[in-house]
């Protein structure tokens, strides 16, 4: 049996800090609740969804001798952290990373899920389990007690005869579903809506940020599109979400070649559906990447960015700063970075440092829009 300690796991390449952790009480509780079903005979029948940095996957591999574990993590940095942690713990061959689809779930008898933030994200996972897992599958959904609302139980009850909540441990709880119910409806995802302010069809998978809504920060950036360069060049929607901004750039500036990029698998898949729904699939290319790491230095003319200010459930500027550094590398000299952020955040000095001269283009008590010119 491989010697293994949760304490050796890291978040890298995601942000690391004293208040940010690679493993939490929910990981440990999920493994404990599923212990009776995690045995070597379960090899190839365990699926892990939303494993943050690999604690569930590698814990199951090391503690119970499992191999053939199928894993889906929406953030690319989660996949990379799992790969790094698997390498240094000697467990690199114990799992496969797969998209969130039928191949991930097919024949699974045990499914471990770190509860996603949105009910839509959980519903998409539950629907896939109901359609494609083994008939005797058991599904375990774990999370912090304060985030496990009654809606979590209700979503599981739509697909399972028995739904049971564990006792709380270190402010975490696990909701278990057993006994699959017959499937009586069509798949719910991707969802689609005609967004009235933009006139665009918006498509969204469950884990896509903001879902079918127009995010308030994105709405603010949209007011600046007529100030973008009109000559031929390349524009990047950095952190594209469902692709509303990328689609709007493509319509407003036909001379620009547009790249929609995000580290979220659900975001990139949603944006691709949004482009197809609006006939823009030939104008906008999709890229799942972490902060434009695969784009060449000095290769882009304009970047638009609505950066996150959370990492998981923690308020942290690490993701935004990583995006600003990347923009400084990828923009050509004289290229523009348009950024929107909450007005209380002191991002302007970082933009000056990593990109170049930065001015406020629009501001109110809620949002600030800046434009930075690459030095």
HELIX and SHEET records of a PDB file:
HELIX    1   1 UNK A    6  UNK A    8  5                                   3    
HELIX    2   2 UNK A   25  UNK A   33  1                                   9    
HELIX    3   3 UNK A   35  UNK A   37  5                                   3    
HELIX    4   4 UNK A   40  UNK A   42  5                                   3    
HELIX    5   5 UNK A   55  UNK A   64  1                                  10    
HELIX    6   6 UNK A   76  UNK A   89  1                                  14    
HELIX    7   7 UNK A  102  UNK A  105  1                                   4    
HELIX    8   8 UNK A  119  UNK A  132  1                                  14    
HELIX    9   9 UNK A  145  UNK A  147  5                                   3    
HELIX   10  10 UNK A  150  UNK A  157  1                                   8    
HELIX   11  11 UNK A  216  UNK A  222  1                                   7    
HELIX   12  12 UNK A  225  UNK A  227  5                                   3    
HELIX   13  13 UNK A  244  UNK A  252  1                                   9    
HELIX   14  14 UNK A  265  UNK A  277  1                                  13    
HELIX   15  15 UNK A  318  UNK A  330  1                                  13    
HELIX   16  16 UNK A  348  UNK A  354  1                                   7    
SHEET    1   A 7 UNK A  95  UNK A  97  0                                        
SHEET    2   A 7 UNK A  69  UNK A  72  1                                        
SHEET    3   A 7 UNK A  46  UNK A  49  1                                        
SHEET    4   A 7 UNK A 110  UNK A 114  1                                        
SHEET    5   A 7 UNK A 138  UNK A 144  1                                        
SHEET    6   A 7 UNK A 172  UNK A 180 -1                                        
SHEET    7   A 7 UNK A 160  UNK A 165 -1                                        
SHEET    1   B 2 UNK A 191  UNK A 195  0                                        
SHEET    2   B 2 UNK A 200  UNK A 204 -1                                        
SHEET    1   C 7 UNK A 284  UNK A 288  0                                        
SHEET    2   C 7 UNK A 256  UNK A 262  1                                        
SHEET    3   C 7 UNK A 233  UNK A 238  1                                        
SHEET    4   C 7 UNK A 300  UNK A 305  1                                        
SHEET    5   C 7 UNK A 331  UNK A 342  1                                        
SHEET    6   C 7 UNK A 367  UNK A 373 -1                                        
SHEET    7   C 7 UNK A 358  UNK A 363 -1                                        
SHEET    1   D 2 UNK A 310  UNK A 311  0                                        
SHEET    2   D 2 UNK A 314  UNK A 315 -1                                        
END                                                                             
